Amino acid sequence: MAAKQITQNLFKKIVDQATHQFTTYTPQSVAVPYLTSHFQKLETDTSDKKLAQQGEAVLSYLQSTRKHQELLEAYASPISEDQKIEATAKRVGLQLPKLFTGEETENKQ
């Protein structure tokens, strides 16, 4: 009975993480039913100990990917790829050549 309560609590934590994390990427209606059916299948096929281990692994993965996404959003550089290349070139003492855009010839005519 206690093992079933632990797995139910673990399942609730997993669903909470999944709904919080995947609502922007996939509809909540897809993630939760999949987790529910998968968890029920595991519950009937595996022992309580193995089920708890797999649940903890999934929960840890979801928490880690959520934290990783938060860190990327917090520390991602807002400059463009071209600006990064130019800044890197300046850092090592180089200057990028001016790119031909076609506007130079239009202005001369």
C-alpha positions as CSV (number, residue, x, y, z in Angstrom):
1,M,0.0,0.0,0.0
2,A,2.8,2.4,0.9
3,A,4.6,1.6,-2.4
4,K,1.5,2.4,-4.4
5,Q,1.2,5.8,-2.5
6,I,4.8,6.6,-3.4
7,T,4.3,5.8,-7.0
8,Q,1.1,7.9,-7.2
9,N,3.0,10.8,-5.6
10,L,5.8,10.3,-8.1
11,F,3.4,10.2,-11.0
12,K,1.8,13.4,-9.9
13,K,5.2,15.1,-9.8
14,I,6.0,13.8,-13.2
15,V,2.7,15.0,-14.7
16,D,3.2,18.4,-13.0
17,Q,6.7,18.8,-14.5
18,A,5.5,17.6,-17.9
19,T,2.5,20.0,-18.1
20,H,4.6,22.9,-16.9
21,Q,7.4,22.2,-19.4
22,F,5.6,21.0,-22.5
23,T,2.6,23.4,-22.6
24,T,4.6,25.7,-24.9
25,Y,5.9,23.0,-27.2
26,T,3.1,20.4,-27.5
27,P,-0.4,20.5,-26.3
28,Q,-1.0,19.4,-22.8
29,S,-3.6,17.0,-24.1
30,V,-0.9,14.9,-25.7
31,A,1.7,14.7,-22.9
32,V,-0.5,13.8,-20.0
33,P,-2.5,11.0,-21.6
34,Y,0.7,9.5,-22.9
35,L,2.4,9.6,-19.5
36,T,-0.7,8.2,-17.9
37,S,-1.0,5.2,-20.2
38,H,2.8,4.6,-20.1
39,F,2.8,4.7,-16.3
40,Q,-0.2,2.4,-16.0
41,K,1.5,-0.1,-18.3
42,L,4.7,0.0,-16.3
43,E,2.7,-0.3,-13.1
44,T,1.2,-3.7,-14.2
45,D,4.4,-5.0,-15.9
46,T,7.1,-4.1,-13.4
47,S,7.8,-4.3,-9.7
48,D,7.2,-1.3,-7.4
49,K,11.0,-0.8,-6.9
50,K,11.7,-0.8,-10.6
51,L,8.7,1.5,-11.2
52,A,9.9,3.9,-8.6
53,Q,13.4,4.0,-10.1
54,Q,12.1,4.6,-13.6
55,G,9.8,7.3,-12.3
56,E,12.6,9.0,-10.4
57,A,14.7,8.9,-13.6
58,V,12.0,10.5,-15.7
59,L,11.3,13.1,-13.0
60,S,15.0,14.0,-12.8
61,Y,15.2,14.3,-16.6
62,L,12.2,16.6,-16.8
63,Q,13.5,18.8,-14.0
64,S,16.9,19.0,-15.5
65,T,15.6,19.9,-19.0
66,R,13.4,22.5,-17.5
67,K,16.3,24.0,-15.5
68,H,18.5,23.9,-18.7
69,Q,15.9,25.8,-20.7
70,E,15.5,28.4,-17.9
71,L,19.3,28.9,-17.9
72,L,19.5,29.2,-21.7
73,E,16.8,31.9,-21.6
74,A,18.5,33.7,-18.8
75,Y,22.0,33.7,-20.2
76,A,21.5,33.6,-23.9
77,S,23.1,36.4,-25.8
78,P,20.7,38.7,-27.5
79,I,23.1,39.6,-30.3
80,S,22.8,38.1,-33.8
81,E,25.2,35.6,-35.3
82,D,26.9,38.2,-37.5
83,Q,27.5,40.4,-34.5
84,K,29.0,37.5,-32.6
85,I,31.4,36.8,-35.5
86,E,32.4,40.5,-35.8
87,A,33.0,40.8,-32.0
88,T,35.1,37.6,-32.1
89,A,37.2,39.0,-35.0
90,K,37.7,42.3,-33.2
91,R,38.7,40.4,-30.1
92,V,41.7,38.8,-31.9
93,G,42.7,42.0,-33.7
94,L,41.0,41.3,-37.1
95,Q,38.5,43.3,-39.0
96,L,35.9,41.7,-41.2
97,P,35.7,42.9,-44.8
98,K,32.6,44.8,-45.9
99,L,30.0,42.6,-47.5
100,F,28.7,43.5,-50.9
101,T,25.0,44.0,-50.8
102,G,24.4,45.6,-54.2
103,E,23.3,48.9,-52.7
104,E,26.7,50.4,-53.5
105,T,26.2,50.2,-57.2
106,E,22.7,51.5,-57.0
107,N,23.9,54.6,-55.1
108,K,26.6,55.4,-57.7
109,Q,24.2,55.4,-60.7
